[in-house]
Amino acid sequence: MRPKIFISKIIPVEVEKYISQHCEYEKWESEVPISRDSLLNKLESVEGLLTSGEKINEELLLSAPRLKIVSNMSVGYNNFDIVAMKERGVLGTHTPGILDGSVADLTFGLILSAARRIPEMDQQIREGGWKQGDDRKNFGLDVHGTKLGIIGMGRIGREVARRGKYGFNMDVLYHNRNRDTECEQTLGARFCSLNELLQESDVIVLLIPLTGETVNFIGENEFKQMKSTAIFINVSRGQTVDEDALIHTLASGGIYAAGLDVFHEEPLTSSGLTKLKNVVMTPHIGTATLKMRSDMAMLAAQNLVLALSGEKQNVVKEMHSESAIK
Ligand code: 8YV
């Protein structure tokens, strides 16, 4: 008998076709996200869950006694309660490696938007505010030839570094748990302490994963060290930054601007951030291109099908040592 799975997000037809060749499935078909209660109700007899962002915790696992695999359509997996999943022998997989370029592209979109104030300029024109040919109040900052500091030099960091080095002739600094000698050799990236990076960089990009240790990793102390002309970008997870400290820093001119794709509360509705001109925001769209989301869904589907047949692919690193799934 083919394993039964639940798909909690809309996926492309070709991915659904692939799944239909391997599994019995039920899917959530609405653009409106599934409620927690409805999700829990769907899980009683399933062995696999294809999802992204849903909290996989004790509560969910109790509602899913047959569950063997949760396949995330994302590289981040801070939605996994690793301890609870391991205790119940539920495997977690994710989609690393394919999405780095898309996130790096958006990162540069945010950098340029913040430095040249592109959304603000666009709004000015729409509101009939373009009164003279060349207005000093529209001047922004250069990006090319400046110093790019990357906090968290993983696969996405390397793509950001490459764009900075080759596209914008930037000097690359990085801070990471481990040194990345390849990046040092190929891109001339320089490893440095967090403090040095914060003090020297013109553009600071935060790319660390959210874990117990990285909550509010960048807070008041860190913002205080940045240049008043610095641009701060967060494309990792909102909780890695103390948002109140960021709002205060932006409002008081402690840094020049910020570009944010991620927030403490998502969707972001009311926040001090929305009242500031020197912040550019996107609604967590780092990987959100038509092609990338389709590729991620397909990879996540393959991860799930393989796991259900006893093979392993893209298992999250904390579960690498697990010998077998249930
Ligand atoms: C989205 C992401 O969270 O891959 C990640 O870690 O942040 C994004 O791709 C997600 O896939 C939205 O459904």
py3Dmol code that shows the C-alpha trace and the ligand (Angstrom):
import py3Dmol

protein = """\
ATOM      1  CA  MET A   1       0.000   0.000   0.000  1.00  0.00           C
ATOM      2  CA  ARG A   2       1.274   3.475  -0.827  1.00  0.00           C
ATOM      3  CA  PRO A   3       2.009   5.757   2.106  1.00  0.00           C
ATOM      4  CA  LYS A   4      -0.468   8.486   2.914  1.00  0.00           C
ATOM      5  CA  ILE A   5       0.720  12.062   3.182  1.00  0.00           C
ATOM      6  CA  PHE A   6      -0.719  15.516   3.733  1.00  0.00           C
ATOM      7  CA  ILE A   7       0.354  18.599   1.752  1.00  0.00           C
ATOM      8  CA  SER A   8      -0.330  21.742   3.772  1.00  0.00           C
ATOM      9  CA  LYS A   9       0.511  24.337   1.095  1.00  0.00           C
ATOM     10  CA  ILE A  10      -0.347  24.852  -2.538  1.00  0.00           C
ATOM     11  CA  ILE A  11       2.231  23.180  -4.774  1.00  0.00           C
ATOM     12  CA  PRO A  12       2.750  23.228  -8.564  1.00  0.00           C
ATOM     13  CA  VAL A  13       0.891  20.622 -10.656  1.00  0.00           C
ATOM     14  CA  GLU A  14       4.067  18.864 -11.746  1.00  0.00           C
ATOM     15  CA  VAL A  15       5.074  18.361  -8.113  1.00  0.00           C
ATOM     16  CA  GLU A  16       1.623  17.033  -7.299  1.00  0.00           C
ATOM     17  CA  LYS A  17       1.909  14.664 -10.272  1.00  0.00           C
ATOM     18  CA  TYR A  18       5.229  13.358  -8.952  1.00  0.00           C
ATOM     19  CA  ILE A  19       3.736  12.832  -5.506  1.00  0.00           C
ATOM     20  CA  SER A  20       0.704  11.044  -6.963  1.00  0.00           C
ATOM     21  CA  GLN A  21       3.054   8.459  -8.481  1.00  0.00           C
ATOM     22  CA  HIS A  22       4.400   7.527  -5.050  1.00  0.00           C
ATOM     23  CA  CYS A  23       1.844   8.387  -2.356  1.00  0.00           C
ATOM     24  CA  GLU A  24      -1.803   8.642  -1.462  1.00  0.00           C
ATOM     25  CA  TYR A  25      -2.317  12.271  -0.597  1.00  0.00           C
ATOM     26  CA  GLU A  26      -4.654  14.920   0.616  1.00  0.00           C
ATOM     27  CA  LYS A  27      -3.850  18.578   0.097  1.00  0.00           C
ATOM     28  CA  TRP A  28      -4.787  21.998   1.369  1.00  0.00           C
ATOM     29  CA  GLU A  29      -6.147  23.861  -1.640  1.00  0.00           C
ATOM     30  CA  SER A  30      -6.855  27.349  -0.404  1.00  0.00           C
ATOM     31  CA  GLU A  31      -4.588  30.404  -0.697  1.00  0.00           C
ATOM     32  CA  VAL A  32      -5.657  31.151   2.889  1.00  0.00           C
ATOM     33  CA  PRO A  33      -3.226  29.259   5.135  1.00  0.00           C
ATOM     34  CA  ILE A  34      -4.584  26.182   6.879  1.00  0.00           C
ATOM     35  CA  SER A  35      -5.595  26.777  10.506  1.00  0.00           C
ATOM     36  CA  ARG A  36      -3.726  24.901  13.198  1.00  0.00           C
ATOM     37  CA  ASP A  37      -6.837  22.921  14.165  1.00  0.00           C
ATOM     38  CA  SER A  38      -7.578  21.873  10.593  1.00  0.00           C
ATOM     39  CA  LEU A  39      -3.963  20.830  10.132  1.00  0.00           C
ATOM     40  CA  LEU A  40      -3.953  18.714  13.289  1.00  0.00           C
ATOM     41  CA  ASN A  41      -7.197  17.077  12.165  1.00  0.00           C
ATOM     42  CA  LYS A  42      -5.634  16.043   8.865  1.00  0.00           C
ATOM     43  CA  LEU A  43      -2.691  14.230  10.409  1.00  0.00           C
ATOM     44  CA  GLU A  44      -4.201  11.255  12.212  1.00  0.00           C
ATOM     45  CA  SER A  45      -3.346   8.643   9.604  1.00  0.00           C
ATOM     46  CA  VAL A  46      -0.552  10.243   7.591  1.00  0.00           C
ATOM     47  CA  GLU A  47       3.068   9.098   7.428  1.00  0.00           C
ATOM     48  CA  GLY A  48       4.394  12.205   5.724  1.00  0.00           C
ATOM     49  CA  LEU A  49       3.806  15.931   5.851  1.00  0.00           C
ATOM     50  CA  LEU A  50       4.933  18.328   3.118  1.00  0.00           C
ATOM     51  CA  THR A  51       4.899  21.817   4.544  1.00  0.00           C
ATOM     52  CA  SER A  52       6.779  25.012   5.296  1.00  0.00           C
ATOM     53  CA  GLY A  53       6.813  27.081   8.414  1.00  0.00           C
ATOM     54  CA  GLU A  54       4.294  24.989  10.437  1.00  0.00           C
ATOM     55  CA  LYS A  55       5.416  24.440  14.024  1.00  0.00           C
ATOM     56  CA  ILE A  56       6.335  20.787  14.337  1.00  0.00           C
ATOM     57  CA  ASN A  57       6.090  20.399  18.090  1.00  0.00           C
ATOM     58  CA  GLU A  58       4.789  17.994  20.716  1.00  0.00           C
ATOM     59  CA  GLU A  59       1.180  19.083  20.084  1.00  0.00           C
ATOM     60  CA  LEU A  60       1.392  18.332  16.374  1.00  0.00           C
ATOM     61  CA  LEU A  61       3.281  15.091  16.886  1.00  0.00           C
ATOM     62  CA  LEU A  62       0.617  13.853  19.310  1.00  0.00           C
ATOM     63  CA  SER A  63      -1.995  14.408  16.611  1.00  0.00           C
ATOM     64  CA  ALA A  64       0.081  12.444  14.119  1.00  0.00           C
ATOM     65  CA  PRO A  65       0.879   9.040  15.632  1.00  0.00           C
ATOM     66  CA  ARG A  66       1.950   7.479  12.305  1.00  0.00           C
ATOM     67  CA  LEU A  67       4.098  10.377  11.139  1.00  0.00           C
ATOM     68  CA  LYS A  68       7.603   9.457   9.900  1.00  0.00           C
ATOM     69  CA  ILE A  69       8.790  12.463   7.952  1.00  0.00           C
ATOM     70  CA  VAL A  70       8.189  16.203   7.835  1.00  0.00           C
ATOM     71  CA  SER A  71       9.562  17.708   4.657  1.00  0.00           C
ATOM     72  CA  ASN A  72      10.039  21.473   4.779  1.00  0.00           C
ATOM     73  CA  MET A  73       9.814  23.464   1.556  1.00  0.00           C
ATOM     74  CA  SER A  74      12.471  25.818   2.939  1.00  0.00           C
ATOM     75  CA  VAL A  75      16.096  25.784   3.945  1.00  0.00           C
ATOM     76  CA  GLY A  76      15.349  27.202   7.410  1.00  0.00           C
ATOM     77  CA  TYR A  77      13.941  24.706   9.893  1.00  0.00           C
ATOM     78  CA  ASN A  78      13.477  26.716  13.053  1.00  0.00           C
ATOM     79  CA  ASN A  79       9.869  25.468  12.905  1.00  0.00           C
ATOM     80  CA  PHE A  80      11.153  22.014  13.940  1.00  0.00           C
ATOM     81  CA  ASP A  81      11.266  21.062  17.605  1.00  0.00           C
ATOM     82  CA  ILE A  82      14.248  18.807  16.984  1.00  0.00           C
ATOM     83  CA  VAL A  83      14.175  17.189  20.428  1.00  0.00           C
ATOM     84  CA  ALA A  84      10.483  16.298  20.214  1.00  0.00           C
ATOM     85  CA  MET A  85      10.871  14.989  16.660  1.00  0.00           C
ATOM     86  CA  LYS A  86      13.884  12.872  17.561  1.00  0.00           C
ATOM     87  CA  GLU A  87      12.095  11.436  20.581  1.00  0.00           C
ATOM     88  CA  ARG A  88       9.301  10.232  18.327  1.00  0.00           C
ATOM     89  CA  GLY A  89      11.597   9.115  15.525  1.00  0.00           C
ATOM     90  CA  VAL A  90      10.208  11.647  13.077  1.00  0.00           C
ATOM     91  CA  LEU A  91      12.699  12.737  10.440  1.00  0.00           C
ATOM     92  CA  GLY A  92      12.979  16.339   9.240  1.00  0.00           C
ATOM     93  CA  THR A  93      14.242  17.384   5.822  1.00  0.00           C
ATOM     94  CA  HIS A  94      14.763  20.759   4.135  1.00  0.00           C
ATOM     95  CA  THR A  95      15.826  22.276   0.807  1.00  0.00           C
ATOM     96  CA  PRO A  96      19.390  23.587   1.020  1.00  0.00           C
ATOM     97  CA  GLY A  97      21.638  24.343  -1.935  1.00  0.00           C
ATOM     98  CA  ILE A  98      19.151  25.386  -4.608  1.00  0.00           C
ATOM     99  CA  LEU A  99      17.852  28.707  -3.313  1.00  0.00           C
ATOM    100  CA  ASP A 100      21.046  30.608  -2.513  1.00  0.00           C
ATOM    101  CA  GLY A 101      21.080  32.690  -5.697  1.00  0.00           C
ATOM    102  CA  SER A 102      17.467  33.818  -5.254  1.00  0.00           C
ATOM    103  CA  VAL A 103      18.050  34.993  -1.690  1.00  0.00           C
ATOM    104  CA  ALA A 104      21.304  36.689  -2.708  1.00  0.00           C
ATOM    105  CA  ASP A 105      19.493  38.509  -5.545  1.00  0.00           C
ATOM    106  CA  LEU A 106      16.895  39.856  -3.118  1.00  0.00           C
ATOM    107  CA  THR A 107      19.657  40.830  -0.704  1.00  0.00           C
ATOM    108  CA  PHE A 108      21.158  43.091  -3.347  1.00  0.00           C
ATOM    109  CA  GLY A 109      17.708  44.422  -4.181  1.00  0.00           C
ATOM    110  CA  LEU A 110      17.365  45.497  -0.562  1.00  0.00           C
ATOM    111  CA  ILE A 111      20.895  46.907  -0.400  1.00  0.00           C
ATOM    112  CA  LEU A 112      20.372  49.069  -3.486  1.00  0.00           C
ATOM    113  CA  SER A 113      16.859  50.071  -2.424  1.00  0.00           C
ATOM    114  CA  ALA A 114      18.116  51.207   0.973  1.00  0.00           C
ATOM    115  CA  ALA A 115      21.232  52.975  -0.340  1.00  0.00           C
ATOM    116  CA  ARG A 116      19.530  54.793  -3.227  1.00  0.00           C
ATOM    117  CA  ARG A 117      16.151  55.040  -1.448  1.00  0.00           C
ATOM    118  CA  ILE A 118      14.376  53.559  -4.455  1.00  0.00           C
ATOM    119  CA  PRO A 119      10.925  52.931  -2.869  1.00  0.00           C
ATOM    120  CA  GLU A 120      10.916  56.461  -1.397  1.00  0.00           C
ATOM    121  CA  MET A 121      11.878  57.990  -4.766  1.00  0.00           C
ATOM    122  CA  ASP A 122       9.176  55.991  -6.521  1.00  0.00           C
ATOM    123  CA  GLN A 123       6.597  57.199  -4.003  1.00  0.00           C
ATOM    124  CA  GLN A 124       7.775  60.785  -4.411  1.00  0.00           C
ATOM    125  CA  ILE A 125       7.033  60.686  -8.138  1.00  0.00           C
ATOM    126  CA  ARG A 126       3.648  59.011  -7.681  1.00  0.00           C
ATOM    127  CA  GLU A 127       2.642  61.684  -5.188  1.00  0.00           C
ATOM    128  CA  GLY A 128       3.593  64.479  -7.623  1.00  0.00           C
ATOM    129  CA  GLY A 129       6.582  65.452  -5.491  1.00  0.00           C
ATOM    130  CA  TRP A 130       9.187  65.656  -8.309  1.00  0.00           C
ATOM    131  CA  LYS A 131       9.412  69.440  -8.515  1.00  0.00           C
ATOM    132  CA  GLN A 132      12.882  70.130  -9.829  1.00  0.00           C
ATOM    133  CA  GLY A 133      15.360  68.376 -12.111  1.00  0.00           C
ATOM    134  CA  ASP A 134      18.096  67.660  -9.632  1.00  0.00           C
ATOM    135  CA  ASP A 135      17.221  67.758  -5.969  1.00  0.00           C
ATOM    136  CA  ARG A 136      19.912  67.306  -3.315  1.00  0.00           C
ATOM    137  CA  LYS A 137      17.390  65.870  -0.924  1.00  0.00           C
ATOM    138  CA  ASN A 138      17.204  62.776  -3.136  1.00  0.00           C
ATOM    139  CA  PHE A 139      20.894  61.958  -2.855  1.00  0.00           C
ATOM    140  CA  GLY A 140      21.739  58.549  -1.410  1.00  0.00           C
ATOM    141  CA  LEU A 141      24.818  56.407  -0.878  1.00  0.00           C
ATOM    142  CA  ASP A 142      27.073  54.458  -3.229  1.00  0.00           C
ATOM    143  CA  VAL A 143      27.204  50.696  -2.910  1.00  0.00           C
ATOM    144  CA  HIS A 144      30.026  49.894  -5.349  1.00  0.00           C
ATOM    145  CA  GLY A 145      33.524  49.991  -3.948  1.00  0.00           C
ATOM    146  CA  THR A 146      32.347  49.898  -0.306  1.00  0.00           C
ATOM    147  CA  LYS A 147      32.889  47.299   2.427  1.00  0.00           C
ATOM    148  CA  LEU A 148      30.452  44.412   2.653  1.00  0.00           C
ATOM    149  CA  GLY A 149      30.269  42.597   6.004  1.00  0.00           C
ATOM    150  CA  ILE A 150      28.561  39.209   6.007  1.00  0.00           C
ATOM    151  CA  ILE A 151      27.527  37.683   9.327  1.00  0.00           C
ATOM    152  CA  GLY A 152      27.023  33.966   8.710  1.00  0.00           C
ATOM    153  CA  MET A 153      29.092  32.754   5.766  1.00  0.00           C
ATOM    154  CA  GLY A 154      27.192  29.731   4.490  1.00  0.00           C
ATOM    155  CA  ARG A 155      25.974  28.952   0.991  1.00  0.00           C
ATOM    156  CA  ILE A 156      23.782  32.073   0.759  1.00  0.00           C
ATOM    157  CA  GLY A 157      26.553  34.216   2.239  1.00  0.00           C
ATOM    158  CA  ARG A 158      28.931  33.047  -0.469  1.00  0.00           C
ATOM    159  CA  GLU A 159      26.459  34.049  -3.184  1.00  0.00           C
ATOM    160  CA  VAL A 160      26.049  37.472  -1.591  1.00  0.00           C
ATOM    161  CA  ALA A 161      29.846  37.789  -1.350  1.00  0.00           C
ATOM    162  CA  ARG A 162      30.261  36.839  -5.021  1.00  0.00           C
ATOM    163  CA  ARG A 163      27.768  39.478  -6.127  1.00  0.00           C
ATOM    164  CA  GLY A 164      29.448  42.048  -3.923  1.00  0.00           C
ATOM    165  CA  LYS A 165      32.936  41.245  -5.136  1.00  0.00           C
ATOM    166  CA  TYR A 166      32.329  40.786  -8.868  1.00  0.00           C
ATOM    167  CA  GLY A 167      29.250  42.920  -9.417  1.00  0.00           C
ATOM    168  CA  PHE A 168      29.998  45.831  -7.121  1.00  0.00           C
ATOM    169  CA  ASN A 169      33.740  45.686  -6.537  1.00  0.00           C
ATOM    170  CA  MET A 170      33.203  45.504  -2.783  1.00  0.00           C
ATOM    171  CA  ASP A 171      35.721  44.380  -0.164  1.00  0.00           C
ATOM    172  CA  VAL A 172      34.230  41.441   1.671  1.00  0.00           C
ATOM    173  CA  LEU A 173      34.563  40.894   5.427  1.00  0.00           C
ATOM    174  CA  TYR A 174      32.877  37.995   7.148  1.00  0.00           C
ATOM    175  CA  HIS A 175      32.225  36.633  10.597  1.00  0.00           C
ATOM    176  CA  ASN A 176      31.320  33.005  11.073  1.00  0.00           C
ATOM    177  CA  ARG A 177      31.726  30.154  13.552  1.00  0.00           C
ATOM    178  CA  ASN A 178      34.230  28.523  11.185  1.00  0.00           C
ATOM    179  CA  ARG A 179      36.597  30.043   8.697  1.00  0.00           C
ATOM    180  CA  ASP A 180      35.795  29.542   5.038  1.00  0.00           C
ATOM    181  CA  THR A 181      39.206  29.298   3.385  1.00  0.00           C
ATOM    182  CA  GLU A 182      37.715  28.711  -0.053  1.00  0.00           C
ATOM    183  CA  CYS A 183      35.844  31.982   0.171  1.00  0.00           C
ATOM    184  CA  GLU A 184      38.979  33.693   1.388  1.00  0.00           C
ATOM    185  CA  GLN A 185      40.969  32.363  -1.561  1.00  0.00           C
ATOM    186  CA  THR A 186      38.431  32.828  -4.323  1.00  0.00           C
ATOM    187  CA  LEU A 187      36.773  36.075  -3.220  1.00  0.00           C
ATOM    188  CA  GLY A 188      39.473  37.598  -1.061  1.00  0.00           C
ATOM    189  CA  ALA A 189      36.979  37.618   1.816  1.00  0.00           C
ATOM    190  CA  ARG A 190      38.567  38.518   5.146  1.00  0.00           C
ATOM    191  CA  PHE A 191      37.575  36.704   8.338  1.00  0.00           C
ATOM    192  CA  CYS A 192      37.205  39.048  11.315  1.00  0.00           C
ATOM    193  CA  SER A 193      35.613  39.378  14.741  1.00  0.00           C
ATOM    194  CA  LEU A 194      31.988  40.464  14.987  1.00  0.00           C
ATOM    195  CA  ASN A 195      33.009  43.791  16.493  1.00  0.00           C
ATOM    196  CA  GLU A 196      35.464  44.545  13.731  1.00  0.00           C
ATOM    197  CA  LEU A 197      32.879  43.678  11.103  1.00  0.00           C
ATOM    198  CA  LEU A 198      30.257  45.908  12.734  1.00  0.00           C
ATOM    199  CA  GLN A 199      32.650  48.837  13.033  1.00  0.00           C
ATOM    200  CA  GLU A 200      34.182  48.638   9.548  1.00  0.00           C
ATOM    201  CA  SER A 201      31.409  47.590   7.208  1.00  0.00           C
ATOM    202  CA  ASP A 202      29.384  49.943   5.035  1.00  0.00           C
ATOM    203  CA  VAL A 203      26.835  47.253   4.282  1.00  0.00           C
ATOM    204  CA  ILE A 204      26.090  44.568   6.884  1.00  0.00           C
ATOM    205  CA  VAL A 205      24.160  41.465   5.850  1.00  0.00           C
ATOM    206  CA  LEU A 206      22.813  39.122   8.518  1.00  0.00           C
ATOM    207  CA  LEU A 207      22.484  35.521   7.387  1.00  0.00           C
ATOM    208  CA  ILE A 208      22.615  33.375  10.511  1.00  0.00           C
ATOM    209  CA  PRO A 209      20.019  30.678  11.167  1.00  0.00           C
ATOM    210  CA  LEU A 210      17.602  31.119  14.069  1.00  0.00           C
ATOM    211  CA  THR A 211      18.505  28.825  16.964  1.00  0.00           C
ATOM    212  CA  GLY A 212      18.295  29.065  20.754  1.00  0.00           C
ATOM    213  CA  GLU A 213      21.625  30.912  20.696  1.00  0.00           C
ATOM    214  CA  THR A 214      20.899  33.425  17.954  1.00  0.00           C
ATOM    215  CA  VAL A 215      17.743  35.117  19.275  1.00  0.00           C
ATOM    216  CA  ASN A 216      18.408  38.910  19.284  1.00  0.00           C
ATOM    217  CA  PHE A 217      21.959  38.252  18.066  1.00  0.00           C
ATOM    218  CA  ILE A 218      22.059  41.834  16.823  1.00  0.00           C
ATOM    219  CA  GLY A 219      20.843  44.258  19.481  1.00  0.00           C
ATOM    220  CA  GLU A 220      21.565  47.657  20.983  1.00  0.00           C
ATOM    221  CA  ASN A 221      25.269  46.945  21.608  1.00  0.00           C
ATOM    222  CA  GLU A 222      25.824  45.775  18.074  1.00  0.00           C
ATOM    223  CA  PHE A 223      23.901  48.661  16.473  1.00  0.00           C
ATOM    224  CA  LYS A 224      25.917  51.122  18.541  1.00  0.00           C
ATOM    225  CA  GLN A 225      29.107  49.908  16.914  1.00  0.00           C
ATOM    226  CA  MET A 226      27.919  50.409  13.340  1.00  0.00           C
ATOM    227  CA  LYS A 227      28.830  53.479  11.278  1.00  0.00           C
ATOM    228  CA  SER A 228      26.154  56.164  11.074  1.00  0.00           C
ATOM    229  CA  THR A 229      26.321  55.621   7.303  1.00  0.00           C
ATOM    230  CA  ALA A 230      25.890  51.845   7.548  1.00  0.00           C
ATOM    231  CA  ILE A 231      23.158  49.888   5.817  1.00  0.00           C
ATOM    232  CA  PHE A 232      21.855  46.870   7.701  1.00  0.00           C
ATOM    233  CA  ILE A 233      20.149  43.987   5.906  1.00  0.00           C
ATOM    234  CA  ASN A 234      18.335  41.026   7.456  1.00  0.00           C
ATOM    235  CA  VAL A 235      17.292  38.148   5.194  1.00  0.00           C
ATOM    236  CA  SER A 236      17.582  35.325   7.741  1.00  0.00           C
ATOM    237  CA  ARG A 237      14.902  35.264  10.446  1.00  0.00           C
ATOM    238  CA  GLY A 238      13.332  38.250  12.214  1.00  0.00           C
ATOM    239  CA  GLN A 239      14.064  36.984  15.717  1.00  0.00           C
ATOM    240  CA  THR A 240      17.821  37.182  15.163  1.00  0.00           C
ATOM    241  CA  VAL A 241      17.495  40.965  15.551  1.00  0.00           C
ATOM    242  CA  ASP A 242      16.214  42.975  18.510  1.00  0.00           C
ATOM    243  CA  GLU A 243      13.551  44.857  16.546  1.00  0.00           C
ATOM    244  CA  ASP A 244      13.017  47.578  19.169  1.00  0.00           C
ATOM    245  CA  ALA A 245      16.736  48.322  19.180  1.00  0.00           C
ATOM    246  CA  LEU A 246      16.694  48.464  15.377  1.00  0.00           C
ATOM    247  CA  ILE A 247      13.726  50.863  15.347  1.00  0.00           C
ATOM    248  CA  HIS A 248      15.462  53.099  17.866  1.00  0.00           C
ATOM    249  CA  THR A 249      18.718  53.024  15.881  1.00  0.00           C
ATOM    250  CA  LEU A 250      16.967  53.924  12.618  1.00  0.00           C
ATOM    251  CA  ALA A 251      14.832  56.641  14.203  1.00  0.00           C
ATOM    252  CA  SER A 252      17.809  58.278  15.898  1.00  0.00           C
ATOM    253  CA  GLY A 253      20.065  58.180  12.821  1.00  0.00           C
ATOM    254  CA  GLY A 254      22.390  55.594  14.402  1.00  0.00           C
ATOM    255  CA  ILE A 255      22.662  53.963  10.966  1.00  0.00           C
ATOM    256  CA  TYR A 256      21.691  55.185   7.498  1.00  0.00           C
ATOM    257  CA  ALA A 257      19.039  52.620   6.588  1.00  0.00           C
ATOM    258  CA  ALA A 258      17.896  49.024   6.838  1.00  0.00           C
ATOM    259  CA  GLY A 259      16.528  46.496   4.386  1.00  0.00           C
ATOM    260  CA  LEU A 260      14.400  43.759   5.923  1.00  0.00           C
ATOM    261  CA  ASP A 261      12.783  40.659   4.486  1.00  0.00           C
ATOM    262  CA  VAL A 262      12.028  39.035   7.849  1.00  0.00           C
ATOM    263  CA  PHE A 263      10.331  40.188  11.056  1.00  0.00           C
ATOM    264  CA  HIS A 264       9.534  39.094  14.586  1.00  0.00           C
ATOM    265  CA  GLU A 265       5.846  38.820  13.739  1.00  0.00           C
ATOM    266  CA  GLU A 266       4.923  37.648  10.258  1.00  0.00           C
ATOM    267  CA  PRO A 267       2.782  38.883   8.589  1.00  0.00           C
ATOM    268  CA  LEU A 268       3.907  42.276   9.868  1.00  0.00           C
ATOM    269  CA  THR A 269       0.942  44.586  10.307  1.00  0.00           C
ATOM    270  CA  SER A 270       1.486  47.336  12.810  1.00  0.00           C
ATOM    271  CA  SER A 271       5.046  48.090  13.841  1.00  0.00           C
ATOM    272  CA  GLY A 272       7.238  51.110  14.514  1.00  0.00           C
ATOM    273  CA  LEU A 273       9.141  50.017  11.405  1.00  0.00           C
ATOM    274  CA  THR A 274       6.324  51.010   9.075  1.00  0.00           C
ATOM    275  CA  LYS A 275       6.556  54.613  10.294  1.00  0.00           C
ATOM    276  CA  LEU A 276      10.205  55.000   9.309  1.00  0.00           C
ATOM    277  CA  LYS A 277      11.357  56.253   5.925  1.00  0.00           C
ATOM    278  CA  ASN A 278      14.838  54.759   6.160  1.00  0.00           C
ATOM    279  CA  VAL A 279      13.725  51.149   6.106  1.00  0.00           C
ATOM    280  CA  VAL A 280      12.847  49.107   3.040  1.00  0.00           C
ATOM    281  CA  MET A 281      10.712  46.049   3.688  1.00  0.00           C
ATOM    282  CA  THR A 282       9.657  42.983   1.739  1.00  0.00           C
ATOM    283  CA  PRO A 283       7.208  40.332   3.011  1.00  0.00           C
ATOM    284  CA  HIS A 284       9.603  37.370   3.475  1.00  0.00           C
ATOM    285  CA  ILE A 285      10.132  36.816  -0.256  1.00  0.00           C
ATOM    286  CA  GLY A 286      13.805  35.764  -0.247  1.00  0.00           C
ATOM    287  CA  THR A 287      13.070  32.601  -2.228  1.00  0.00           C
ATOM    288  CA  ALA A 288       9.812  33.739  -3.755  1.00  0.00           C
ATOM    289  CA  THR A 289      10.377  33.509  -7.484  1.00  0.00           C
ATOM    290  CA  LEU A 290       8.091  31.315  -9.587  1.00  0.00           C
ATOM    291  CA  LYS A 291      10.923  29.016 -10.581  1.00  0.00           C
ATOM    292  CA  MET A 292      12.542  28.781  -7.165  1.00  0.00           C
ATOM    293  CA  ARG A 293       9.358  27.994  -5.278  1.00  0.00           C
ATOM    294  CA  SER A 294       8.573  25.314  -7.834  1.00  0.00           C
ATOM    295  CA  ASP A 295      12.096  23.844  -7.548  1.00  0.00           C
ATOM    296  CA  MET A 296      11.882  23.922  -3.745  1.00  0.00           C
ATOM    297  CA  ALA A 297       8.523  22.138  -3.754  1.00  0.00           C
ATOM    298  CA  MET A 298       9.906  19.447  -6.078  1.00  0.00           C
ATOM    299  CA  LEU A 299      13.040  18.926  -3.992  1.00  0.00           C
ATOM    300  CA  ALA A 300      10.965  18.758  -0.797  1.00  0.00           C
ATOM    301  CA  ALA A 301       8.636  16.228  -2.449  1.00  0.00           C
ATOM    302  CA  GLN A 302      11.621  14.099  -3.464  1.00  0.00           C
ATOM    303  CA  ASN A 303      13.047  14.329   0.063  1.00  0.00           C
ATOM    304  CA  LEU A 304       9.718  13.095   1.406  1.00  0.00           C
ATOM    305  CA  VAL A 305       9.258  10.240  -1.061  1.00  0.00           C
ATOM    306  CA  LEU A 306      12.832   9.040  -0.483  1.00  0.00           C
ATOM    307  CA  ALA A 307      12.459   9.164   3.288  1.00  0.00           C
ATOM    308  CA  LEU A 308       9.279   7.102   3.100  1.00  0.00           C
ATOM    309  CA  SER A 309      11.134   4.485   1.080  1.00  0.00           C
ATOM    310  CA  GLY A 310      13.858   4.331   3.729  1.00  0.00           C
ATOM    311  CA  GLU A 311      16.444   6.486   1.970  1.00  0.00           C
ATOM    312  CA  LYS A 312      17.691   9.809   3.223  1.00  0.00           C
ATOM    313  CA  GLN A 313      18.283  13.069   1.420  1.00  0.00           C
ATOM    314  CA  ASN A 314      18.597  16.569   2.845  1.00  0.00           C
ATOM    315  CA  VAL A 315      17.991  15.473   6.415  1.00  0.00           C
ATOM    316  CA  VAL A 316      18.565  18.432   8.790  1.00  0.00           C
ATOM    317  CA  LYS A 317      22.028  18.241  10.294  1.00  0.00           C
ATOM    318  CA  GLU A 318      20.923  17.635  13.901  1.00  0.00           C
ATOM    319  CA  MET A 319      19.359  14.366  12.715  1.00  0.00           C
ATOM    320  CA  HIS A 320      22.270  13.147  10.605  1.00  0.00           C
ATOM    321  CA  SER A 321      23.282  10.589  13.186  1.00  0.00           C
ATOM    322  CA  GLU A 322      19.812   9.025  13.427  1.00  0.00           C
ATOM    323  CA  SER A 323      20.171   5.518  12.044  1.00  0.00           C
ATOM    324  CA  ALA A 324      16.644   4.957  10.777  1.00  0.00           C
ATOM    325  CA  ILE A 325      13.230   6.471  10.723  1.00  0.00           C
ATOM    326  CA  LYS A 326      10.350   4.780  12.527  1.00  0.00           C
TER     327      LYS A 326
END
"""
ligand_1 = """\
13
8YV
C 10.240 30.638 3.227
C 12.687 30.572 3.808
O 10.227 30.582 4.587
O 13.830 28.733 2.896
C 13.627 29.438 3.882
O 14.207 29.219 4.964
O 12.717 31.438 4.619
C 11.666 30.683 2.702
O 11.941 29.952 1.655
C 9.309 29.564 2.876
O 9.713 28.669 1.991
C 7.924 30.136 2.653
O 7.020 29.184 2.376
"""
view = py3Dmol.view(width=600, height=400)
view.addModel(protein, "pdb")
view.setStyle({"model": 0}, {"cartoon": {"style": "trace"}})
view.addModel(ligand_1, "xyz")
view.setStyle({"model": 1}, {"stick": {}})
view.zoomTo()
view.show()
